[in-house]
Amino acid sequence: MRQDRTPRQGADDGAAGHTAPDAAPAGRTPAAQAHAELPEYAERVLDVADLIPPGRVMTYGDVAEWLGDGGPRQVGRVMALYGSAAAWWRVVRSDGTLLPGHEPRALAHYRDEGTPLRAAARSAQGHVPRLDMRRARWDGVADGGPGGTTAPDGGEETHT
């Protein structure tokens, strides 16, 4: 488990957060929040996000299923609150639409990593492409061959 994460709300790099950068929960200053301990479930979600290879994605539901705990809404909440501490652009909506308000930063990451995209329909607002989920979705198995990948707890797991 990584120990260098600190809980942050919002996004220095455009994380999936829906709150303003540097926002702190009621009664807590940003400095006090930075020293708070990251919840265990959040740490596990962010560990999975860090396992996703460049150019690949997992849905919120995929992450919850991989963990065997929670659901898409719980994973989405973790990404909204703490996603800037991980590769937030690799945990996505199941329909491949980009997170509203973060499209430019996410697209830059996807293009840098060669993540498969689908052209936007002309009727789509802003003509923003979608992820090609059929090609970009990662099943949690290490790319490049059979076998498993190291689980966030350090054990060996195979997900098919």
ABEGO torsion letter per residue (X at the ends): XBAABBBBBEBAAGBABABBBGBBBBGBBAAAAAABBBBAAAAAAAAAAAABBBGBBBBAAAAAAAAGBEBAAAAAAAAAAAAAABBAAABBBAAGBBBBGAAAAAAAAAAAAGBBBBBBBAABBGGBBBBBAAAABBAGBBBGEBEBBBBAAGBBBBBX
